[in-house]
Amino acid sequence: MAETRKGKVQTVTGLLQPDKLGVTMTHEHLWIHCGGFYMEPATQNKAKSTMPFALSNYGWITQNPYSHQPNLGYGPDERSDIAEEMIYYKSNGGSSIVDNTTIGLHPNKQFLKELSETTGVNIVAGAGYYVAAFQTESTKALTLEAMSDCIRHDILEGVGETGIKCGVIGEIGCAWPLEEFERRSIQASAVVQSELDTPVIIHPGLNPDSPFEILRIFQEAGGKLHNVVMSHLDRTIFDKERLLEFAAEGVYCEYDLFGIETSHYQPIPSIDMFSDAQRIQMIKVLVDNGYEDRICIAQDMHTKHRLTKYGGHGFSHNLINIVPKMLNRGISQEAVNKILIENPKRWLTYQR
């Protein structure tokens, strides 16, 4: 079975020739419930946590996205909204999406398949586990072998009884400090990747040491770095020299929080979140230092307020707003094409 995948990309509708991928966002969520992110607001703002979406409320929700319960994900009620987003994404030059919604974030692979068939956007689905805080007690008790078996099944046979096969492992959820469940999740992902050569994408903890620690554990478990993406570097590594040190590890460096222009980062208020302009600056540092072949970008859409229906930037933000700014900041069209097309294609294509 592995031999038939060689030289192809696994999407939710079947194997795809890599040249048909086109422009690809490598870290998005098309169906997600992330109530585990909820953060209780200050007492005087308690009523705002359940208020309906309205233009008059948008400013508060933008500043406090994880304190507004209706904001934490989208699913059955947003089916048509997501389909409209994908049609608009395609009209702006987008062709493919990697959906990183893993166990703990309530994935719906059947919806992904229907969405791809309806809109014509290629969708690659992720296998594996999100962070421990989002898991049930029974899931957290799984052995490394059981986790490996589940990931392997979702890749080779399909998720559950759907027959819909995952084309990546991840996002592999990691916290800081790393929990034992998350350590086993990294190791299980490495075991399956070493067997099947499935691409991997990792969600690091909120500390600049976390990406390095994860790669060490991954390699010690037999994993290879040639097709690994490290997500969320734009909220993890802020120092340019440390970024270049990490890039030298040989993985793909992903800037995937484009569109979040709020410097206040709720999970850790001491962190000043990058702006889109600063994200582009860090990407240019990588390009100028010879890493243009190891960069991916996305928007990590996962809350309602970022959807166009609710007044947000939507899934087309990078194509409409960011690419022109990248070109204006001195990143060449050749480098942009690598970031949007060639790098995702290389990452997602099975080599064996």
KABELGI-V996433 format. One record per pair of residues at least 24 apart in sequence whose ideal C-beta (glycine too) atoms are under 6 Angstrom apart, sorted by the first residue. I is the first residue (numbers start at 0). J is the second residue. D is the distance in whole Angstrom. If there is no record, write none. Layout:
# KABELGI-V996433
{{I	J	D} {I	J	D}}
This chain:
# KABELGI-V996433
{{1	195	6} {4	349	4} {5	349	5} {5	351	6} {8	347	5} {8	348	6} {9	164	5} {9	166	3} {10	121	5} {10	122	6} {10	123	5} {10	166	6} {11	111	5} {11	112	4} {11	115	6} {11	122	5} {11	124	5} {11	163	5} {12	115	5} {17	344	5} {17	348	5} {20	95	5} {20	344	5} {21	94	3} {22	92	5} {22	93	5} {22	94	5} {22	339	5} {22	340	6} {23	95	4} {23	343	4} {24	96	5} {24	297	4} {25	97	5} {25	295	4} {25	297	5} {25	343	5} {26	99	5} {26	230	5} {26	255	4} {26	297	4} {26	299	5} {27	96	5} {27	297	6} {27	300	5} {28	100	5} {28	300	6} {28	301	5} {29	81	6} {29	98	5} {30	74	5} {30	107	4} {30	110	5} {31	72	5} {31	100	5} {31	104	5} {31	301	5} {32	72	4} {32	105	4} {33	71	5} {33	72	5} {33	104	6} {33	301	6} {34	71	5} {35	132	6} {35	133	4} {36	65	5} {36	71	6} {38	65	5} {38	66	5} {38	265	6} {40	66	4} {52	309	5} {57	310	5} {60	304	5} {61	261	6} {62	261	6} {64	302	5} {65	265	5} {70	302	5} {70	303	5} {70	304	5} {73	303	5} {80	308	5} {82	117	6} {82	118	6} {84	313	6} {84	314	5} {85	118	4} {85	120	5} {86	118	5} {87	315	6} {88	314	5} {88	315	5} {89	120	6} {91	315	4} {91	318	4} {91	319	6} {92	318	5} {93	318	6} {95	121	4} {96	120	6} {96	122	5} {97	123	5} {98	122	6} {98	124	5} {99	125	5} {99	170	4} {101	125	5} {101	127	5} {101	128	6} {101	129	5} {101	170	6} {102	128	5} {103	129	3} {103	133	3} {103	134	5} {104	129	5} {108	158	5} {108	161	6} {108	163	4} {109	161	6} {112	163	5} {123	166	4} {123	167	6} {124	165	5} {125	165	6} {125	167	5} {125	169	5} {126	150	5} {126	153	4} {126	154	6} {126	165	4} {126	168	5} {127	168	5} {127	169	6} {127	171	5} {127	188	6} {128	184	5} {129	172	4} {130	172	3} {130	174	5} {131	178	4} {131	180	4} {131	181	5} {139	180	5} {143	183	5} {143	186	6} {143	187	5} {146	183	6} {146	187	4} {147	187	4} {147	190	5} {147	191	6} {150	187	6} {150	191	5} {151	191	5} {154	197	6} {167	198	5} {167	200	6} {168	197	5} {168	199	5} {169	199	6} {169	200	4} {169	201	6} {170	200	5} {170	202	4} {171	201	5} {172	202	5} {173	202	6} {173	203	6} {173	204	5} {173	213	6} {174	204	5} {175	204	3} {175	205	5} {175	206	4} {175	209	5} {185	213	6} {185	216	5} {185	217	5} {186	220	4} {189	217	5} {189	220	4} {189	221	5} {189	222	3} {192	222	5} {193	221	4} {193	222	6} {196	349	6} {196	350	6} {196	351	5} {198	226	5} {198	346	5} {198	347	5} {199	227	5} {200	228	4} {201	229	5} {202	230	5} {203	235	5} {205	267	5} {207	236	5} {207	241	6} {210	245	6} {214	248	6} {224	249	5} {224	250	5} {226	346	6} {228	253	5} {228	295	6} {230	255	6} {233	273	5} {233	278	5} {239	284	5} {243	288	6} {246	285	6} {246	290	5} {251	293	5} {251	295	5} {251	346	6} {252	293	6} {252	294	6} {253	295	5} {254	278	5} {254	282	6} {254	296	5} {255	297	4} {255	299	5} {256	299	6} {257	298	5} {257	317	5} {257	321	5} {258	298	5} {258	312	4} {258	316	5} {279	324	6} {279	325	6} {279	328	5} {283	330	6} {286	330	6} {286	334	5} {291	334	4} {291	337	5} {294	338	5} {295	342	6} {295	343	6} {296	338	6}}
